[in-house]
């Protein structure tokens, strides 16, 4: 069989078809991280090992999720993956610590 352009599966793809855009990849990674942390408490390194998403990306998503109040750092202790101190994270609101609002009244 000849190896030419007509035999290539790429000939059937239009521009952009078959490839994820960066935005689609980032959105998919964010959803994967969010879902994983709904069911697990883990460090960024542990999430990376479990999902295959690079740790640098996880750190960026962590910051974004923290800003909108969807991720919380539970405790800082030795990471089971790296052995270094790191924050254990969750996106499960049932595990978020209760936030105590300051009282509006002043007691003397």
C-alpha positions as CSV (number, residue, x, y, z in Angstrom):
1,X,0.0,0.0,0.0
2,X,1.3,3.4,-0.9
3,X,2.1,5.9,1.8
4,X,0.7,9.1,0.6
5,X,-1.4,12.0,1.9
6,X,-4.6,10.3,0.8
7,X,-3.9,7.4,3.1
8,X,-3.3,9.6,6.1
9,X,-6.2,10.1,8.6
10,X,-5.1,13.8,8.8
11,X,-6.6,14.4,5.4
12,X,-10.1,14.1,6.9
13,X,-9.5,16.7,9.6
14,X,-10.2,20.3,9.1
15,X,-8.2,23.0,10.8
16,X,-8.7,22.7,14.6
17,X,-10.5,19.4,14.4
18,X,-9.0,16.6,16.4
19,X,-7.0,18.9,18.5
20,X,-7.9,20.5,21.9
21,X,-7.4,24.2,22.2
22,X,-5.4,25.3,25.3
23,X,-8.6,26.6,26.8
24,X,-10.3,23.2,26.4
25,X,-7.3,21.5,28.0
26,X,-7.2,23.9,30.9
27,X,-10.9,23.6,31.5
28,X,-10.7,19.8,31.4
29,X,-7.7,19.8,33.8
30,X,-9.5,22.2,36.2
31,X,-12.6,19.9,36.2
32,X,-10.5,16.9,36.8
33,X,-8.7,18.5,39.8
34,X,-11.9,19.8,41.3
35,X,-13.6,16.4,41.0
36,X,-10.5,14.6,42.5
37,X,-10.4,16.9,45.5
38,X,-14.1,16.5,46.1
39,X,-13.4,12.8,46.9
40,X,-9.8,13.0,48.3
41,X,-7.7,15.2,50.5
42,X,-4.3,15.5,48.9
43,X,-1.3,17.7,48.2
44,X,-0.6,19.2,44.7
45,X,2.0,16.5,44.2
46,X,-0.4,13.7,45.1
47,X,-3.0,15.2,42.8
48,X,-0.5,15.3,40.0
49,X,0.5,11.7,40.5
50,X,-3.1,10.6,40.6
51,X,-4.3,12.6,37.6
52,X,-1.3,13.0,35.4
53,X,-1.7,16.8,35.4
54,X,1.6,18.7,35.8
55,X,2.1,20.1,39.3
56,X,2.7,23.6,37.9
57,X,-0.8,23.6,36.4
58,X,-2.3,22.3,39.6
59,X,-0.7,25.2,41.5
60,X,-2.3,27.7,39.1
61,X,-5.7,26.1,39.4
62,X,-5.3,25.9,43.2
63,X,-4.9,29.7,43.3
64,X,-7.9,30.3,41.0
65,X,-10.1,28.0,43.0
66,X,-9.0,29.6,46.3
67,X,-9.9,33.1,45.0
68,X,-13.5,32.0,44.3
69,X,-13.8,30.1,47.6
70,X,-14.0,26.6,46.1
71,X,-10.8,25.2,47.5
72,X,-9.5,25.1,51.1
73,X,-6.2,24.2,52.6
74,X,-7.0,21.7,55.4
75,X,-3.6,21.2,57.1
76,X,0.1,21.5,56.4
77,X,2.0,18.3,57.0
78,X,4.4,15.9,55.3
79,X,3.3,15.0,51.8
80,X,3.0,11.2,51.3
81,X,4.4,11.6,47.8
82,X,7.4,13.9,48.3
83,X,8.1,13.7,52.1
84,X,8.2,17.5,52.3
85,X,5.7,19.7,54.2
86,X,2.8,20.7,52.0
87,X,-0.8,21.8,52.2
88,X,-3.5,19.1,52.0
89,X,-6.3,20.4,49.9
90,X,-10.0,19.8,49.4
91,X,-12.8,21.2,47.3
92,X,-15.5,19.4,49.4
93,X,-17.4,22.2,51.2
94,X,-18.4,19.7,54.0
95,X,-14.7,19.6,55.0
96,X,-14.1,23.3,55.0
97,X,-13.6,24.6,58.6
98,X,-16.4,26.8,59.9
99,X,-15.6,30.4,59.4
100,X,-16.4,32.5,62.4
101,X,-17.6,36.0,61.5
102,X,-16.5,38.8,63.8
103,X,-19.2,40.3,65.9
104,X,-20.5,43.7,64.9
105,X,-20.9,44.6,68.5
106,X,-18.1,45.9,70.6
107,X,-17.8,44.6,74.1
108,X,-16.0,46.7,76.7
